[in-house]
Amino acid sequence: MSNSTSVLTELLQMIPHWRPQMYFKASLTALSHAMEDQVLASSEPPLVIASFQRERFYRQEAQRYRKIAQKTDQVYVLAAPETDFKNSSEIYETIAFKPEDKLTQEWHLIVITNDYASCLICEERTNSDQDQNGNISMDNSRRFEGIWTFDRQVTQQAANLLLNRIVAYRPELHDKISQARQQYLPSALLNEEFKILQHKKAANLTEDSPDINPDPFVQRLISYLQAGQYKLLKANRSLEGKEHKERLINHITTAIRRSLDPEEILHIAVQKLGEELGVCRCLVYRCKETDNTAKIEHEFLNEGISSIRGQTWPLKNNPLFQEVIELRDALMIDNAQNDPRITKTASADTEDQSLETLITSCSILSWLLVPILYRGRLLGMLELHHCGPNTVSWKNEDIALVNAIATQIGVALIQAEAYSNLQDLNEQLEALDRTRSNLVAITGHELRTPLSTIQVCLESLATEPDMSPELRQVMLNTALQDAERMRKLVQDFLTLSQLESGRIKWHPEPLDLSECVELSLSHVRTRHRNDNLPEITNLVTSDLPLIKADGEWLVEVLAKLLDNACKFTTSQGDVTISVAHAQPTNLEVTVSDTGRGIEANRLETVFDRFYQEEGALRRSTGGTGLGLAICRQIVKGWGGHIWAESEGKDLGSKFHFTVPIFLDSIPKRKADLEPSMPKNKLKKSSKKRSNK
Ligand code: ADP
């Protein structure tokens, strides 16, 4: 029963000189609705035949067909059933055609009255919108091909073809359809006559001027076109908005990604965002969730808005900041002056009152806070302020934009961080490489000398059994001394390598400097117990503020400097250790002696590795030439400086270094911290390290 030839093909065979036209689904909807409205506006009862591809398309129009059915009893609706569409004669005739019928790909609407006739006979051309199950999308861009005309003869032929199909599906309607044919198709010509007539028309030998009233049709069509235009405009506007946003994000992203300097990234981001959004003030600062405050260093200001650069911004006591952390999302406040979160903190009798003061002093009226996150980790915050006089409602698209920029800043900051880590790593690698090269140099120049001595001594002892016991003892002592020198050299070298590679873990703690000095003096005295030491004067008193350093390493520096001072000063000379509190944040320790002094051009080089004035071979003092290089690395570790001073040869030397004061303790007395002072630990650990 189903038909595999389309109605359009059949019709076009009768009117071969007609060319089908292409229609989008949207146009067919507009034309169909206009034709249906023309029926509703007309007083003449029409013959209406509508064929829908699927039941669902018919469902969207069912309401209109119920209205049309009130005008005429000659309404035929065809569709491929999907749920409960079936052959029925209830309100009008419904014809459920088979899913394999060619009608599933067609869209027809025929209207014939005594006044006018029009038809829309179309077939879907492309099946690209059908999914694997053959379902048709509702997309308005679907394409059809066919004819739409007011030509009465063509419309009647089309009606004839469709009525034939209806009778085939519903033979019981034979009489009703015959009646329709009599009423609406009386002049329907036989195929041959119709073809001849069409040829004449094509040759302009006859004219067809249907006397119709196109008004309702045209009106309806226009309103559809208008609606379509409006939708298009809206879609264009939204596309433009999206495009603008994307361009802006790209622009800012490109600008911030060009830099690997976090400060520059924040500066560019805040400027560009502020300019684009036209806010009164835009801030960006780096922070962690646990930070108490942040310092404002990057801001964008519109004209007439007061700067808050350099100001300390509350975070811990700021309920808005805390809420953003919890939300992990943007927080917008349209009117900060009425916001309960702010007024609540103001009424509470706490230090949080500062938030309301802050709003007043910075004239913040509308406030947007957007977190800068990277994989859930808070890196910073973007803030936008409107300062009035009117409040501003934050728009979703602006918030989305700021969020997108915040994401980009997060990525740029992480990128910069990764780059800086890479640089550190490179520096460490370079340091390791230098150390490796030094090891080669040491092996060549430093270790070979004592090793040769040891070898000569041991060989003599082994090969000359007649050697006197005194000489034997001398040989043994020399070998032992050089073995000890080698041991010291290896140990100092390893210490310096560790310090230079940055692998040392510092343990800064509050310390009493005078105790550290005492400890280092006792090390020096123990080490030189058999030597005639110069007079050592300790001017470091115990009433100084506590310092913050790693005790073990501090004792190492002090011992090394005192050791050198004693080494290079005769027993008639003097060594003094003193301290000055010249700067508010650190103490300056000085070890001075009246010894052999250092020439002006050597004051820096003495800190180089393996520098020894007399050269390794002529060394009389037994050092390794690494002591001052180690001291410089240690002092650098706590952020201090070390330098040498001397009036010249034989005029004595002064070695100074700085060490930071433990700031939290300035007003406190040493005794207050006594229980937490790791005095024993300090001694123990220093002993452990001072076994050189
Ligand atoms: P060393 O193990 O040789 O003492 P250092 O690195 O401690 O190695 O010192 C390097 C060189 O600096 C010494 O060999 C010496 O020439 C010079 N120097 C260090 N301290 C003094 C000082 N107090 N007076 C004069 N020269 C010094």
Boltz pocket constraint, residues with backbone or C-beta under 6 A from the ligand:
constraints:
  - pocket:
      binder: B
      contacts: [[A, 560], [A, 561], [A, 564], [A, 565], [A, 568], [A, 593], [A, 595], [A, 596], [A, 597], [A, 598], [A, 606], [A, 607], [A, 608], [A, 611], [A, 612], [A, 613], [A, 614], [A, 622], [A, 623], [A, 624], [A, 625], [A, 626], [A, 627], [A, 628], [A, 629], [A, 652], [A, 653]]
      max_distance: 6.0
